[in-house]
Amino acid sequence: VYKRQTLSGQLKKLEDELGVSLFERTNRSVSITPIGELVLQHAKLMMEQADAIVQISRAHNDPLAGPLRVGAIPTISPYLMPLILMPLKQQYEQMRLVLQEETTDHLVAELQAHQLDVAILGTSHSDPDLEEILLFDEPFWLAHPSDHELYTKDEITRRDLKNLDLLILAEGHCLARQVMDVCRVDEQSLSEDTASLRAASLETLLQLVSAGYGSTLVPALTMQGAWMTGSGIIARKLDINDAYRTVRLVFRKTFPRKQAIEVLADTIRKHLPNTVKRK
């Protein structure tokens, strides 16, 4: 109660100094006023600038020291992060990764809001304030049940993909759009059965393939997953030139600790499997 009264008193004091009402108060609720919304926007900018001052000071002393807030999309994080966490810890003890897993749109928004330092994405961006470092090209592999009609086919063609009983991730995952682009299909051309089975994760998608509900394309890093053994799934590399995605680090151009991002990029490239092509 004391803390709440103290905060209320501080806000009232701020309102008195500014000569405006930031909040509209009743006995039952408190809501922010239009002028309060404007003040809040500037307050957020001030907080971001204060964070930038801390980052600049830290970079001056040791750009690798302290936390590096890293975001990654769910179709990359579980397969890439285990490859690099221990090497980073062993070689750069002063660096501490703070990891977050989210979809592309959320990660870009958090970069713009200074809530993340760098994001690992599988698509390009259009924000002129963001910069990127290309890491690797990751081919897509075809995953289908062992009793699928394509099992006896030596080479998978574009026509095979276009007629595939395709399972894809739920809306919001960039991988869903990429897979449809590679297969040359759209939402309307998906079969009624597979279109209704939109998985929230690659693991769920592969379980659906294992159960015989359809087939899908998976990024090459997933070839290290446990699903490769005893799942009843056949994984096949595609000899199609554009059947891949480019994975990159994205960060603000003004981020002062770029040496830390370069270390992260070098470590990722150094510990990639031979199923992907380094940039």
Secondary structure as UniProt FT lines:
FT   HELIX           2..18
FT   STRAND          23..25
FT   STRAND          30..32
FT   HELIX           34..61
FT   TURN            63..64
FT   STRAND          66..72
FT   TURN            74..76
FT   HELIX           77..91
FT   TURN            93..94
FT   STRAND          95..101
FT   HELIX           104..112
FT   TURN            113..114
FT   STRAND          118..121
FT   TURN            128..129
FT   STRAND          130..145
FT   TURN            146..147
FT   HELIX           149..152
FT   HELIX           158..162
FT   TURN            171..172
FT   HELIX           174..183
FT   HELIX           187..189
FT   HELIX           192..195
FT   HELIX           202..210
FT   TURN            211..212
FT   STRAND          215..219
FT   HELIX           220..224
FT   HELIX           226..228
FT   STRAND          233..237
FT   TURN            241..242
FT   STRAND          244..252
FT   TURN            253..254
FT   HELIX           258..270
FT   TURN            274..275
FT   STRAND          277..278
//
